[in-house]
Amino acid sequence: MRLILPTYDQWILLFVGGTMVIMAANLIQWVIRRERVYALYSLYIFLWVIAFGGDALALEPAIMAFVRTVPFYVFSVLYLELALTFMNLTSYPRLLRWYRIMQITWLLFALPETYFNLFSSLWQTGWHAIVLDIERGIVLVLTNLTILYTFIMYLKRTDVLARFFFVGTVALWLGEIFSTVVLNQYIDQGIEVVVRLPLPGHPAFIMQVGILLDLVCVSLGLSYRQRQQALQQLMAEQELIREREQYLRRQLEADLTVQQLKQQFTEAQMRALQSQVNPHFLFNSLNTLSALIDENPQQATDYVDELSSVYRYLLRAGDSELTSLSVELNFIRSYLHLLKTRYGQSICTEIAVADTFQDALLPPLTLQLLVENAVKHNRALLEEPLTIRIGTTEVGHLVVENNIQRRAVRVESNGVGLSNITDKYRLLNHPTPRIEEANGWFRVTLPLLLTSSATVQEVDVE
């Protein structure tokens, strides 16, 4: 079975179709990415289509002469621009300047050729053919030598993109060289090139194979460039994500440190306030005990026992910021027992706390301070008993109130009572207690804390 090869007329259609497909792919990339290199490369391919596709069209002789001459100069300018793009000569200012000089010169060569072919008949003269050959020789030699010199410099660098471009250039050079050799052989033998020569030996076919190899190499280089850009973008995004995560981690650590410092500062302030209660309570208790020793020694002994139980709670309560209302009520009952030991029926107490608020929280010793202030600043007589009420409201407030029976002689105070309670609530970032006098009653309304980040310590008052 003999292999039937297509003729050159058939092949040229395949060549033009293939190059146009590559050009369309690059135009799509240019539309998507808006990168200049894809537009330049698409125009570069289009010039090859014009150079070889014009043979298949029935064009006027002057226009055909224009197609065969002027695009050559534009092609050389574009090829130099692609070389600049692929090999990035910004670090070689002298070589970059030489590239620009050649591009301007080739464009100047194209201007008179445009006039000769489209607006006069000078393109048919013999001297024009000689000048055209000289110009083409200068353009080919200088362009190729410059690209070769540029690549030799790039051998010291591991630039894969430049290597793709140079391999394509070598394929193009080889196609030009072999097609020229074959063409000269046919001319020496007196054979017209325009006749239907065998496809493998046709000079244009050899040249077009080199062009296709060049297009494939440059396209692979652009694909590699696109892949590298995607990898660089991905790495940049990952680096940005890592930096953002590190920033957030540092920010969280800083916030945590600030919160810890705030908590430590708050705890220190709370302990300082609680330390004020201990000597205050001890001072008043010793005064009471001193009076009982003279009046009733046995009762003083019982008072000492109750005092030790109460003081044990006071010492242990200093280790916590908050305690439950049920624990505080157990303590205040022991404390009220001490008061009744001294005052007897002169003090009346009423405790009415709803069971639903037994687990609510408040600062330790709050009730003790309020009850102590009530006894300190008011008369407690058998005929005028001092009434102290402790209860809760439906909205979760604790109300401590007493009837106002101010002493005739002002009692010396060191001012740590109500201000101590107010400061504790402020440090806990909760609403401060409301203090008021109405209808002969002194009333303090305290918000109960239903939740807290503080550690609640259950204190035994037995």
C-alpha positions as CSV (number, residue, x, y, z in Angstrom):
1,M,0.0,0.0,0.0
2,R,1.5,3.2,-1.1
3,L,1.3,6.4,1.0
4,I,-0.3,9.2,-0.9
5,L,1.1,12.6,0.2
6,P,-0.9,15.8,-0.2
7,T,0.1,18.3,-2.8
8,Y,1.5,21.7,-1.8
9,D,-1.8,23.4,-2.7
10,Q,-3.5,21.1,-0.2
11,W,-0.8,21.5,2.3
12,I,-0.9,25.3,2.3
13,L,-4.6,25.1,3.3
14,L,-3.6,22.9,6.3
15,F,-0.8,25.3,7.2
16,V,-2.9,28.4,7.1
17,G,-5.7,26.7,9.1
18,G,-3.3,25.4,11.7
19,T,-1.6,28.8,12.2
20,M,-5.0,30.5,12.4
21,V,-6.1,28.1,15.2
22,I,-3.0,29.0,17.1
23,M,-3.7,32.7,16.5
24,A,-7.3,32.3,17.7
25,A,-6.1,30.6,20.9
26,N,-3.7,33.5,21.6
27,L,-6.4,36.1,20.9
28,I,-8.6,34.3,23.5
29,Q,-5.8,34.5,26.0
30,W,-5.3,38.2,25.2
31,V,-9.1,38.9,25.7
32,I,-9.0,37.0,29.1
33,R,-5.7,38.2,30.5
34,R,-5.2,41.5,28.7
35,E,-1.4,40.8,28.5
36,R,0.5,42.5,25.7
37,V,2.5,39.5,24.8
38,Y,-0.5,37.6,23.5
39,A,-1.5,40.5,21.3
40,L,2.0,40.7,19.9
41,Y,2.2,37.0,19.3
42,S,-1.2,36.9,17.6
43,L,-0.1,39.7,15.2
44,Y,3.2,37.8,14.6
45,I,1.2,34.7,13.5
46,F,-1.1,36.8,11.4
47,L,1.8,38.0,9.4
48,W,2.8,34.4,8.6
49,V,-0.8,33.7,7.5
50,I,-0.6,36.8,5.1
51,A,2.8,35.8,3.8
52,F,1.8,32.3,2.7
53,G,-2.0,32.6,2.4
54,G,-1.7,35.4,-0.2
55,D,-0.5,32.8,-2.7
56,A,-3.9,31.1,-2.5
57,L,-5.8,34.3,-3.3
58,A,-6.1,36.0,-6.7
59,L,-4.6,39.4,-5.7
60,E,-3.4,42.1,-7.9
61,P,0.3,42.1,-8.7
62,A,1.0,45.3,-6.8
63,I,-0.9,44.1,-3.7
64,M,0.9,40.8,-3.9
65,A,4.2,42.6,-4.1
66,F,3.2,44.6,-1.0
67,V,2.3,41.4,0.9
68,R,5.6,39.8,0.1
69,T,7.8,42.8,1.1
70,V,6.3,45.1,3.8
71,P,5.1,42.4,6.3
72,F,8.7,41.1,6.4
73,Y,9.9,44.3,8.1
74,V,6.9,44.4,10.4
75,F,7.5,40.7,11.2
76,S,11.2,41.5,12.2
77,V,10.0,44.4,14.4
78,L,7.5,42.1,16.2
79,Y,10.1,39.3,16.5
80,L,12.5,41.6,18.3
81,E,9.7,42.8,20.6
82,L,8.8,39.2,21.4
83,A,12.5,38.6,22.2
84,L,12.5,41.6,24.5
85,T,9.3,40.2,26.2
86,F,10.6,36.6,26.6
87,M,14.2,37.5,27.6
88,N,13.5,40.6,29.8
89,L,16.4,42.9,28.9
90,T,15.7,45.6,31.5
91,S,19.0,44.8,33.2
92,Y,20.9,45.3,29.9
93,P,20.2,49.0,28.9
94,R,22.8,49.1,26.0
95,L,21.4,45.9,24.4
96,L,17.8,47.2,24.9
97,R,18.8,50.5,23.2
98,W,20.2,48.5,20.3
99,Y,16.9,46.5,20.0
100,R,15.0,49.8,19.8
101,I,17.3,51.2,17.1
102,M,16.8,48.2,14.9
103,Q,13.0,48.3,15.3
104,I,12.9,51.9,14.3
105,T,15.2,51.2,11.3
106,W,13.1,48.3,10.0
107,L,10.0,50.4,10.2
108,L,11.8,53.2,8.2
109,F,12.7,50.5,5.6
110,A,9.0,49.6,5.4
111,L,7.8,53.1,4.6
112,P,9.3,53.5,1.1
113,E,8.4,49.9,0.2
114,T,4.8,50.7,1.0
115,Y,5.0,53.6,-1.4
116,F,6.8,51.6,-4.1
117,N,4.3,48.8,-4.1
118,L,0.9,50.6,-3.6
119,F,1.4,54.0,-5.1
120,S,4.0,53.5,-8.0
121,S,5.4,50.9,-10.3
122,L,9.0,51.1,-9.0
123,W,8.7,47.7,-7.4
124,Q,8.9,46.2,-11.0
125,T,12.4,47.8,-11.7
126,G,15.6,45.8,-11.5
127,W,17.3,48.2,-9.1
128,H,14.4,47.8,-6.7
129,A,15.0,44.0,-6.5
130,I,18.7,44.6,-5.8
131,V,17.9,47.1,-3.0
132,L,15.2,44.9,-1.6
133,D,17.6,41.9,-1.4
134,I,20.3,44.1,0.3
135,E,17.7,45.4,2.9
136,R,16.4,41.9,3.6
137,G,19.9,40.6,4.0
138,I,20.7,43.4,6.5
139,V,17.5,42.8,8.5
140,L,18.0,39.0,8.6
141,V,21.7,39.1,9.6
142,L,21.4,41.9,12.2
143,T,18.2,40.5,13.8
144,N,19.4,36.9,14.0
145,L,22.9,37.8,15.2
146,T,21.3,40.1,17.9
147,I,19.0,37.3,19.1
148,L,21.9,34.8,19.0
149,Y,24.1,37.2,21.1
150,T,21.3,37.8,23.5
151,F,20.8,34.1,24.0
152,I,24.5,33.5,24.5
153,M,24.3,35.9,27.4
154,Y,21.3,34.1,28.7
155,L,23.1,30.8,28.8
156,K,24.5,31.9,32.2
157,R,20.9,32.2,33.5
158,T,18.3,29.4,34.0
159,D,15.6,31.2,32.1
160,V,13.3,28.4,30.7
161,L,11.1,30.9,28.9
162,A,14.1,32.3,26.9
163,R,15.2,28.8,26.0
164,F,11.8,28.0,24.5
165,F,12.0,31.2,22.4
166,F,15.5,30.4,21.2
167,V,14.7,26.8,20.3
168,G,11.8,28.1,18.2
169,T,14.2,30.6,16.6
170,V,16.7,27.8,15.7
171,A,13.8,25.8,14.1
172,L,12.9,28.9,12.1
173,W,16.6,29.5,11.1
174,L,17.0,25.8,10.0
175,G,13.8,26.1,7.9
176,E,15.1,29.2,6.2
177,I,18.5,27.6,5.5
178,F,17.2,24.3,4.1
179,S,14.5,26.0,2.0
180,T,17.1,28.4,0.6
181,V,19.5,25.5,-0.3
182,V,16.6,23.5,-2.0
183,L,15.5,26.6,-3.8
184,N,19.0,27.3,-5.2
185,Q,19.2,23.7,-6.4
186,Y,15.9,24.0,-8.4
187,I,17.1,27.3,-9.8
188,D,20.4,25.8,-10.9
189,Q,18.5,23.0,-12.6
190,G,16.3,25.5,-14.4
191,I,13.1,24.3,-12.7
192,E,10.4,26.9,-11.9
193,V,9.5,26.8,-8.2
194,V,5.8,27.7,-8.9
195,V,5.2,24.3,-10.6
196,R,3.8,21.4,-8.6
197,L,7.0,20.1,-6.9
198,P,6.9,17.1,-4.6
199,L,5.7,18.2,-1.2
200,P,8.7,17.0,1.0
201,G,11.1,18.7,-1.4
202,H,9.1,21.9,-1.9
203,P,11.1,24.9,-0.5
204,A,8.0,26.6,1.0
205,F,7.0,23.4,2.7
206,I,10.4,23.1,4.4
207,M,10.2,26.8,5.5
208,Q,6.6,26.2,6.8
209,V,7.7,23.2,8.9
210,G,10.3,25.4,10.6
211,I,7.6,28.1,11.1
212,L,5.3,25.5,12.7
213,L,8.1,24.3,15.0
214,D,8.8,27.9,16.0
215,L,5.1,28.5,16.7
216,V,4.9,25.3,18.8
217,C,8.0,26.3,20.8
218,V,6.8,29.8,21.5
219,S,3.3,28.6,22.4
220,L,4.8,26.1,24.8
221,G,6.9,28.9,26.3
222,L,3.8,31.0,26.8
223,S,2.0,28.1,28.4
224,Y,5.0,27.6,30.7
225,R,5.0,31.4,31.5
226,Q,1.3,31.2,32.2
227,R,1.8,28.2,34.5
228,Q,4.7,30.0,36.3
229,Q,2.5,33.1,36.8
230,A,-0.3,31.0,38.2
231,L,2.2,29.2,40.6
232,Q,3.6,32.6,41.7
233,Q,0.1,34.0,42.2
234,L,-0.8,30.9,44.2
235,M,2.4,31.1,46.3
236,A,1.7,34.8,46.9
237,E,-1.8,34.1,48.0
238,Q,-0.7,31.4,50.3
239,E,2.0,33.7,51.7
240,L,-0.6,36.3,52.2
241,I,-2.9,33.8,54.0
242,R,0.0,32.7,56.2
243,E,0.9,36.3,57.0
244,R,-2.8,37.1,57.8
245,E,-3.0,34.0,60.0
246,Q,0.2,35.0,61.8
247,Y,-1.2,38.5,62.2
248,L,-4.5,37.2,63.6
249,R,-2.6,34.8,65.9
250,R,-0.4,37.6,67.2
251,Q,-3.5,39.7,67.6
252,L,-5.3,37.0,69.5
253,E,-2.2,36.4,71.7
254,A,-2.0,40.1,72.4
255,D,-5.7,40.3,73.2
256,L,-5.4,37.3,75.4
257,T,-2.4,38.9,77.2
258,V,-4.4,42.1,77.7
259,Q,-7.3,40.2,79.0
260,Q,-5.1,38.3,81.4
261,L,-3.5,41.5,82.6
262,K,-6.9,43.1,83.0
263,Q,-8.1,40.0,85.0
264,Q,-5.0,40.0,87.2
265,F,-5.4,43.8,87.8
266,T,-9.1,43.3,88.6
267,E,-8.3,40.4,91.0
268,A,-5.7,42.5,92.7
269,Q,-8.2,45.4,93.1
270,M,-10.8,43.0,94.4
271,R,-8.4,41.5,96.9
272,A,-7.4,45.0,98.0
273,L,-11.1,45.9,98.6
274,Q,-11.7,42.6,100.5
275,S,-8.6,43.2,102.6
276,Q,-10.3,46.5,103.8
277,V,-13.2,44.5,105.1
278,N,-11.2,42.2,107.4
279,P,-9.8,44.9,109.8
280,H,-13.1,46.8,109.5
281,F,-15.1,43.8,110.6
282,L,-12.6,42.8,113.3
283,F,-12.5,46.4,114.7
284,N,-16.3,46.4,115.1
285,S,-16.5,42.9,116.4
286,L,-13.8,43.6,119.1
287,N,-15.7,46.7,120.2
288,T,-18.9,44.5,120.6
289,L,-16.9,41.8,122.4
290,S,-15.3,44.4,124.7
291,A,-18.8,45.6,125.8
292,L,-20.0,42.0,126.4
293,I,-17.1,41.1,128.6
294,D,-18.1,43.6,131.2
295,E,-21.9,43.0,130.8
296,N,-22.1,39.2,130.5
297,P,-18.9,37.1,130.5
298,Q,-20.8,33.9,129.5
299,Q,-22.5,35.6,126.7
300,A,-19.0,36.9,125.7
301,T,-17.7,33.3,125.6
302,D,-20.6,32.3,123.3
303,Y,-19.9,35.4,121.2
304,V,-16.3,34.3,120.8
305,D,-17.4,30.9,119.5
306,E,-19.7,32.5,117.0
307,L,-17.1,35.1,116.0
308,S,-14.6,32.4,115.2
309,S,-17.1,30.7,112.9
310,V,-17.9,33.9,111.2
311,Y,-14.3,35.0,110.9
312,R,-13.4,31.6,109.3
313,Y,-15.8,32.4,106.5
314,L,-14.4,35.9,106.2
315,L,-10.8,34.7,105.8
316,R,-11.8,32.1,103.2
317,A,-14.1,34.4,101.3
318,G,-11.1,36.6,100.4
319,D,-10.0,33.9,97.9
320,S,-12.9,34.4,95.5
321,E,-14.4,37.2,93.6
322,L,-18.0,35.9,93.7
323,T,-20.0,33.6,95.9
324,S,-23.5,32.2,95.6
325,L,-26.4,33.9,97.4
326,S,-27.2,30.7,99.4
327,V,-23.7,30.7,100.8
328,E,-23.8,34.4,101.6
329,L,-27.2,33.9,103.4
330,N,-25.8,31.1,105.5
331,F,-23.0,33.4,106.6
332,I,-25.3,36.4,107.3
333,R,-27.5,34.2,109.5
334,S,-24.4,33.4,111.6
335,Y,-23.5,37.1,111.6
336,L,-27.0,38.1,112.7
337,H,-26.8,35.6,115.5
338,L,-23.8,37.6,116.8
339,L,-25.8,40.7,116.6
340,K,-28.8,39.2,118.4
341,T,-26.4,38.0,121.1
342,R,-25.7,41.6,121.9
343,Y,-28.9,43.4,121.0
344,G,-31.5,40.8,121.7
345,Q,-35.0,41.8,120.7
346,S,-33.7,45.3,119.7
347,I,-32.9,44.0,116.3
348,C,-35.5,42.3,114.1
349,T,-34.5,40.5,110.9
350,E,-36.6,39.3,108.0
351,I,-35.2,37.1,105.2
352,A,-37.4,36.4,102.2
353,V,-35.3,35.2,99.3
354,A,-36.9,33.2,96.4
355,D,-35.5,29.8,95.8
356,T,-35.0,30.5,92.1
357,F,-32.2,33.0,93.0
358,Q,-30.3,30.8,95.6
359,D,-27.6,30.0,93.0
360,A,-27.3,33.7,91.8
361,L,-23.9,35.3,92.4
362,L,-22.7,38.4,94.3
363,P,-19.4,39.6,95.8
364,P,-18.6,38.0,99.2
365,L,-19.3,39.9,102.4
366,T,-21.8,42.2,100.6
367,L,-24.6,41.4,103.1
368,Q,-22.3,41.7,106.1
369,L,-21.3,45.2,105.1
370,L,-24.9,46.4,104.6
371,V,-26.1,44.9,107.9
372,E,-23.1,46.2,109.8
373,N,-23.7,49.7,108.4
374,A,-27.4,49.5,109.4
375,V,-26.5,48.7,113.0
376,K,-23.6,51.2,113.1
377,H,-25.6,54.2,112.0
378,N,-29.1,53.5,113.6
379,R,-30.4,53.1,117.1
380,A,-31.4,49.5,118.1
381,L,-33.6,49.7,121.3
382,L,-36.1,47.4,122.8
383,E,-38.9,50.1,122.4
384,E,-37.5,51.1,119.0
385,P,-36.3,47.9,117.4
386,L,-34.1,48.1,114.3
387,T,-35.7,46.1,111.5
388,I,-33.4,44.7,108.7
389,R,-35.0,43.1,105.7
390,I,-33.3,41.0,103.0
391,G,-35.4,39.9,100.0
392,T,-35.4,39.5,96.2
393,T,-37.5,41.0,93.4
394,E,-39.0,39.3,90.4
395,V,-36.4,40.7,88.1
396,G,-33.5,39.2,90.0
397,H,-32.4,42.1,92.3
398,L,-31.5,41.6,96.0
399,V,-32.9,44.3,98.3
400,V,-31.4,45.0,101.7
401,E,-33.3,47.7,103.7
402,N,-33.6,49.0,107.3
403,N,-35.8,51.5,109.0
404,I,-34.0,54.8,109.6
405,Q,-33.4,55.5,113.3
406,R,-30.2,57.6,113.2
407,R,-28.2,57.8,116.3
408,A,-28.2,61.1,118.2
409,V,-24.4,61.1,118.3
410,R,-22.7,60.7,114.9
411,V,-20.8,57.4,114.6
412,E,-17.2,57.6,113.4
413,S,-16.9,55.8,110.0
414,N,-13.9,54.9,107.9
415,G,-16.0,54.9,104.7
416,V,-15.3,51.5,103.4
417,G,-18.9,50.2,103.4
418,L,-21.1,51.2,100.5
419,S,-18.1,52.4,98.4
420,N,-16.5,49.0,98.8
421,I,-19.6,47.3,97.4
422,T,-19.9,49.8,94.5
423,D,-16.3,49.4,93.5
424,K,-16.6,45.6,93.4
425,Y,-19.6,45.8,91.0
426,R,-17.7,48.3,88.9
427,L,-14.7,46.0,88.6
428,L,-16.9,43.1,87.6
429,N,-18.4,45.3,84.8
430,H,-21.9,45.0,86.1
431,P,-24.5,47.7,87.0
432,T,-23.7,49.3,90.4
433,P,-26.2,49.1,93.3
434,R,-28.9,51.6,93.7
435,I,-29.0,53.4,97.1
436,E,-32.0,55.4,98.2
437,E,-34.1,56.6,101.1
438,A,-37.9,56.6,101.0
439,N,-40.7,56.6,103.5
440,G,-38.4,56.3,106.5
441,W,-36.4,53.3,105.0
442,F,-32.9,53.1,103.8
443,R,-32.7,50.8,100.8
444,V,-29.9,49.2,98.8
445,T,-30.8,47.3,95.6
446,L,-28.1,45.0,94.3
447,P,-28.2,43.3,90.9
448,L,-27.6,39.6,91.2
449,L,-25.2,38.1,88.7
450,L,-26.7,35.1,86.9
451,T,-23.4,34.3,85.0
452,S,-19.8,35.0,85.8
453,S,-16.4,34.0,84.5
454,A,-15.0,34.2,88.0
455,T,-14.5,31.2,90.1
456,V,-17.2,30.7,92.8
457,Q,-15.9,29.2,96.0
458,E,-18.3,27.5,98.4
459,V,-17.3,28.5,101.9
460,D,-18.2,26.4,104.9
461,V,-19.6,28.5,107.8
462,E,-20.3,25.7,110.1
